[in-house]
Amino acid sequence: MAPRPEDARTPGALTVARAVEVTADEVVVRLSGLDAFAALKRTLRIPRAGIRAVSTARYDGDGVRLGGTAIPFTDIRAGRFRRGRRRTFVSFEHRDRVVTLTLDRRAAGIGYDVVVLGVEDPESVAAAIEAA
């Protein structure tokens, strides 16, 4: 996927398709254009205190789509999904290039148990989140 000009100008951006900014207090995900349209969300703020684990492993979960996009026979997923009591926000095109944040939904205050983001370099994004 070609870099988007707006992502290249975002201070602290660590991804090409999605702008992920890591601060001492929170992780801010900014979606724009088709990514925002597909996910039905522009900005997601995740308090650092609510992050229990960070992973770069392949994401194989889905569940029932509550709002967003899931294109059959592809890895393209964006929006809100639910499996049992677990609520997930996803935005990715490749299940192998993702950063998965496991959250304490009550502490995070955002209503998700898991956030899965497609990024160009999952290891560096995960390292930045764990280091901050």
C-alpha positions in Angstrom: 0.0 0.0 0.0 1.4 3.4 -1.0 2.1 5.9 1.8 -0.6 8.6 2.1 0.7 12.2 2.2 -1.4 13.0 5.3 0.1 10.1 7.3 3.7 11.2 6.4 2.9 14.7 7.9 1.3 13.4 11.2 3.7 14.0 14.1 4.5 10.7 15.8 2.8 8.6 13.1 4.1 5.1 13.1 2.1 3.5 10.2 1.3 4.1 6.6 -2.4 3.2 6.3 -3.3 4.4 9.8 -1.8 7.1 11.9 -0.9 5.7 15.3 0.5 8.2 17.8 1.9 7.0 21.1 2.1 9.3 24.0 2.8 8.8 27.7 -0.9 8.7 28.5 -2.6 7.2 25.5 -2.4 5.6 22.1 -4.3 7.6 19.5 -5.4 5.9 16.2 -6.5 8.2 13.4 -8.2 6.8 10.4 -8.9 8.9 7.3 -10.5 8.5 3.9 -11.7 5.0 3.0 -10.2 3.6 6.2 -12.5 5.8 8.3 -15.5 5.1 6.0 -15.0 1.4 6.2 -14.6 1.4 10.0 -17.3 3.9 10.7 -14.8 5.7 13.0 -12.2 8.5 12.6 -10.4 8.5 15.9 -9.8 6.0 18.6 -8.2 7.0 21.9 -6.9 4.2 24.1 -5.6 5.1 27.6 -2.2 3.5 28.3 -3.5 2.3 31.7 -6.1 0.1 29.9 -3.6 -1.8 27.7 -3.0 -5.3 29.2 -1.0 -6.8 26.3 0.5 -6.0 22.9 1.0 -8.7 20.2 2.2 -8.8 16.6 0.9 -12.3 16.0 -1.5 -13.2 13.1 -5.0 -12.2 13.9 -7.6 -15.0 13.2 -10.6 -13.9 15.2 -13.7 -12.2 13.8 -17.1 -12.8 15.2 -20.3 -11.0 14.2 -19.9 -7.7 12.5 -21.8 -5.0 14.4 -20.8 -2.1 12.2 -18.2 -1.6 9.6 -16.8 -3.7 6.7 -15.9 -7.3 6.1 -15.1 -8.3 2.5 -15.7 -12.0 1.9 -12.7 -14.1 0.7 -10.2 -11.4 1.7 -8.5 -10.3 4.9 -10.1 -6.8 4.7 -11.8 -6.0 8.0 -12.8 -2.7 9.6 -15.2 -1.7 12.3 -16.8 -3.4 15.3 -17.1 -7.1 15.8 -18.4 -9.3 18.6 -17.8 -12.9 19.6 -19.6 -13.9 22.8 -18.9 -11.1 25.3 -15.7 -10.0 23.6 -15.9 -6.7 21.7 -13.3 -6.0 19.1 -12.4 -3.0 16.9 -10.4 -3.9 13.8 -8.9 -2.0 10.9 -6.6 -4.1 8.6 -6.0 -5.5 5.2 -3.6 -8.3 6.1 -4.0 -10.5 9.1 -0.3 -11.1 9.3 0.7 -7.4 9.6 -1.2 -6.3 12.7 -0.7 -5.0 16.2 -3.2 -6.4 18.6 -3.9 -4.6 21.8 -5.7 -6.6 24.6 -7.5 -4.1 26.8 -9.2 -4.0 30.2 -12.5 -2.6 28.8 -13.5 -1.1 32.1 -10.2 0.6 32.7 -9.8 1.7 29.1 -13.3 3.2 29.0 -13.6 2.7 25.3 -15.9 -0.3 25.1 -13.5 -2.8 23.4 -11.7 -5.8 24.8 -9.4 -6.0 21.8 -8.1 -3.5 19.2 -6.5 -4.8 16.0 -4.7 -2.4 13.7 -3.0 -3.2 10.4 0.4 -1.4 10.2 3.4 -1.5 7.9 5.9 -2.5 10.6 4.0 -4.2 13.5 7.2 -4.8 15.6 8.2 -1.1 15.7 4.7 0.0 16.6 4.4 -2.6 19.3 7.8 -1.6 20.7 6.8 2.1 20.8 3.6 1.2 22.6 5.4 -1.0 25.2 8.2 1.5 25.7 6.2 4.7 26.3 
